[in-house]
Amino acid sequence: MARARLPPPWPRGRKPKRRAELGLLGFAAAITVALYVLAEVARKNKLPPHLGPILGVLLALALVAHVANRWLAPNANAVILPLAALLNGIGYVVIVTWTAANAKNQATWAALGVALYVLTLLVVRRSRDLDRYRYLVLLVAVFLLVSPLIPHLGARVTTTRLWVHFGSIRFEPIELAKLLLVIFFASYFADNKELLSIPTARVGDRLFLDPRPLVPILLFWGFAMAAIGIEDDVGFAMLIFTMFVVLLWITTGRWAYLLLSIALFAAGAVVAAHLFHQVQTRVDQWLHAAPNTQLGFGYFAMAHGGAGGAGLGLDPIAKANIFGITSDMIFAAIGDELGFIGASAVVVAFVLLVGAGLRIAQTARSDFSKLVATGLTAVIGFQAFFIMAGVIRLLPFTGITLPFVAYGGSSLVANYILIALLMRISQEGASSSTERALGVRLPDDTGFVVAA
């Protein structure tokens, strides 16, 4: 057997996607710096004194992630990272106009998120490796789900018990658990795809779908939903439910499962409304929004922003009255300060991010990779939709974070890991396309192929 190096699909030294990514990262950094300068000039009537170091940190973080992509995922999607950087930058500027201390923390978490982004690309060299550790992933996910309920470890913040703390360090383990749940569900569905989608159970003269392969996964899904319900978090319960339904439907393509899921959701919503006070409160606030509440002030703030916005940092009334202005309600702050145009830009960025994720799923090398990419995209897309729809009163307010934008270290770090996994799957899909074009099989990321 001889080992031969294949020629690269583009001339040596040229990586067109990475050059496009670098340009888009520069554009995102320029927008962030411009917004920061406008905010500081509006508040203090002078240029920010530390503009150089801030610009340097932004460029350094972008370049670290970009260099990691050139090294570890040279032909992966070119817009995922710039869109995440743009959303992160907009969120940082809005946070710094309201609470400078929170902005420092957010910058630290962004740096940690980029570090874990690079680490994820280093550790997860092949997506199929995640499939091999399905049950280890399940055990870790279960521990993360129940850890907030462990005495002296879990902590209640406002109305939810989603936090754990180690001394002064506090984080939400469910942010990492949602990624592990995507991997486990994708692995299980990929292994049982035919059993779940092809009728094999005979009843009389007719064939029906065998329900037995669905029973174990439904039991675990029910356990996960119960754990999140006990922790009093409506938003994440909706998110995990939606992710599960999306993966099941993508796996089987059967509308019967979708209709069954809608029926289960309706029944669960009725039960939750009677058992959990938080659900009742959220629905009441949605149907009968009072003007002097968190949501009421948010509605007034967005209306006050109009088309072009009131200006960054120029609305102390909203700052004084909206609880969670940089976390749960940051979309209202964006609508107030940047107006309909700024809020629409954030929505479009998420639409483009979801579109890129679905494109990655389409080009994935295996069923498992396809389902993981779909699940991760569904998580980030529906999480953004649920919170933005809640702020504008399209849905009941859930209180989950707006990915990459809202203040919160757990969410920011987890979402950087999420896009790193998407980039790994994208790189594999690009390699698969190259294999089809060259008529060979690349077994690894080294560029070598075994030839007879």
Long-range contacts (C-beta under 8 A, 24 or more apart in sequence): 1-450, 1-451, 1-452, 2-451, 2-452, 3-448, 3-449, 3-450, 3-451, 4-448, 4-449, 4-451, 5-447, 5-448, 6-438, 6-440, 6-442, 6-447, 6-448, 6-449, 8-447, 9-75, 9-434, 9-437, 9-438, 15-70, 15-74, 15-75, 17-74, 17-75, 17-76, 17-77, 17-78, 18-66, 18-69, 18-70, 18-74, 18-78, 20-78, 21-66, 21-69, 21-78, 21-79, 21-81, 21-82, 22-66, 24-78, 24-79, 24-82, 25-62, 25-63, 25-65, 25-66, 25-81, 25-82, 25-85, 26-62, 27-82, 28-62, 28-82, 28-83, 28-85, 28-86, 28-89, 29-55, 29-58, 29-59, 29-62, 29-85, 29-89, 31-86, 31-89, 31-90, 32-58, 32-85, 32-86, 32-89, 32-90, 32-92, 32-93, 33-58, 35-89, 35-90, 35-93, 35-312, 36-92, 36-93, 36-96, 38-311, 38-312, 39-93, 39-96, 39-97, 39-312, 39-313, 42-311, 42-312, 42-313, 42-314, 43-97, 43-312, 43-313, 43-314, 57-107, 57-111, 58-89, 61-85, 61-110, 61-111, 61-114, 64-114, 64-118, 65-114, 65-117, 65-118, 68-117, 68-118, 68-121, 68-122, 69-121, 69-423, 72-118, 72-121, 72-122, 72-125, 72-427, 73-121, 73-423, 73-424, 73-426, 73-427, 74-427, 75-427, 75-430, 75-431, 75-434, 76-423, 76-424, 76-426, 76-427, 76-430, 77-356, 77-359, 77-360, 77-422, 77-423, 77-426, 79-352, 79-353, 79-356, 80-353, 80-356, 80-357, 80-360, 80-419, 80-422, 80-423, 80-426, 81-419, 81-423, 83-349, 83-352, 83-353, 83-356, 84-353, 84-404, 84-415, 84-416, 84-419, 86-349, 87-346, 87-349, 87-350, 87-353, 87-403, 87-404, 87-405, 88-404, 88-405, 88-412, 90-334, 90-342, 90-345, 90-346, 90-405, 91-330, 91-402, 91-404, 91-405, 91-406, 91-407, 93-312, 94-312, 94-326, 94-330, 94-333, 94-334, 94-337, 94-405, 95-326, 95-330, 95-407, 97-312, 97-313, 97-337, 98-313, 98-319, 98-325, 98-326, 98-333, 99-326, 99-407, 102-326, 102-407, 105-407, 105-409, 106-407, 106-409, 106-412, 108-409, 109-408, 109-409, 109-412, 109-413, 110-412, 112-409, 112-413, 113-412, 113-413, 113-415, 113-416, 113-417, 114-416, 116-413, 116-416, 116-417, 116-420, 117-416, 117-417, 117-419, 117-420, 118-420, 120-417, 120-420, 120-421, 120-424, 121-420, 121-423, 121-424, 124-420, 124-421, 124-424, 125-424, 125-444, 125-445, 126-424, 126-428, 126-444, 126-445, 127-365, 127-366, 127-368, 127-369, 127-372, 127-421, 127-424, 127-425, 127-428, 128-366, 128-368, 128-369, 130-183, 130-187, 130-368, 130-372, 131-183, 131-187, 131-190, 131-368, 134-183, 134-184, 134-187, 134-188, 137-180, 137-183, 137-184, 137-187, 138-180, 138-184, 138-220, 140-180, 141-177, 141-180, 141-181, 141-184, 141-224, 142-223, 144-173, 144-174, 144-176, 144-177, 144-180, 145-173, 145-174, 145-177, 145-224, 145-227, 145-228, 146-227, 147-173, 148-173, 148-174, 148-231, 149-227, 149-230, 149-231, 159-232, 159-278, 160-231, 160-232, 160-233, 160-278, 160-399, 161-230, 161-231, 161-232, 162-231, 162-233, 162-236, 171-409, 171-410, 172-408, 172-410, 172-411, 173-410, 174-228, 174-231, 174-233, 174-236, 175-410, 175-411, 175-413, 175-414, 176-410, 176-414, 176-417, 178-236, 178-239, 178-240, 178-243, 178-379, 178-414, 179-376, 179-379, 179-414, 179-417, 179-418, 179-421, 181-224, 181-240, 181-243, 182-243, 182-247, 182-372, 182-375, 182-376, 182-379, 183-372, 183-375, 185-217, 185-243, 185-244, 185-247, 185-371, 185-375, 186-247, 186-368, 186-371, 186-372, 186-374, 186-375, 187-368, 188-217, 189-217, 189-247, 189-248, 189-251, 189-371, 190-251, 190-366, 190-367, 190-368, 190-371, 193-251, 193-252, 193-367, 196-248, 196-251, 196-252, 197-251, 197-252, 197-253, 197-254, 209-254, 209-256, 225-268, 229-272, 229-275, 229-276, 232-276, 232-278, 233-399, 233-400, 234-272, 234-276, 234-278, 234-279, 234-282, 234-396, 234-398, 234-399, 235-383, 235-386, 235-387, 235-398, 235-399, 235-400, 236-400, 237-272, 238-382, 238-386, 238-398, 239-379, 239-382, 239-383, 239-386, 239-400, 241-265, 241-268, 242-378, 242-382, 243-375, 243-378, 243-379, 243-382, 246-374, 246-375, 246-378, 247-371, 247-374, 247-375, 247-378, 250-370, 250-371, 250-374, 251-367, 251-371, 282-396, 282-397, 282-398, 283-396, 285-396, 285-397, 286-393, 286-395, 286-396, 286-397, 289-393, 294-322, 294-323, 294-324, 294-328, 294-329, 295-391, 295-393, 295-397, 297-321, 297-322, 297-332, 298-322, 298-329, 298-332, 298-391, 299-332, 299-392, 299-393, 301-332, 301-333, 301-335, 301-336, 302-332, 302-335, 302-336, 302-343, 302-391, 302-392, 304-336, 305-335, 305-336, 305-337, 305-338, 305-339, 305-340, 305-342, 305-343, 306-339, 306-340, 307-339, 307-340, 307-341, 308-338, 308-339, 308-340, 308-341, 309-335, 309-336, 309-337, 309-338, 309-339, 309-341, 309-342, 310-336, 310-337, 310-339, 311-337, 312-337, 312-338, 313-337, 324-399, 326-406, 326-407, 327-401, 327-406, 327-407, 327-408, 328-387, 328-397, 328-399, 328-400, 328-401, 328-406, 329-391, 330-402, 330-405, 330-406, 330-407, 331-387, 331-388, 331-391, 331-392, 331-402, 331-405, 332-391, 334-405, 335-391, 346-388, 346-405, 347-388, 350-380, 350-381, 350-384, 350-385, 350-403, 353-380, 353-381, 354-380, 354-381, 356-422, 357-381, 357-422, 360-422, 360-425, 360-426, 360-429, 361-425, 363-426, 363-429, 363-430, 363-432, 363-433, 364-425, 364-428, 364-429, 365-425, 365-428, 365-429, 365-431, 365-432, 369-425, 369-428, 369-429, 372-421, 372-425, 373-422, 373-425, 373-426, 376-418, 376-421, 376-422, 377-422, 379-418, 380-415, 380-418
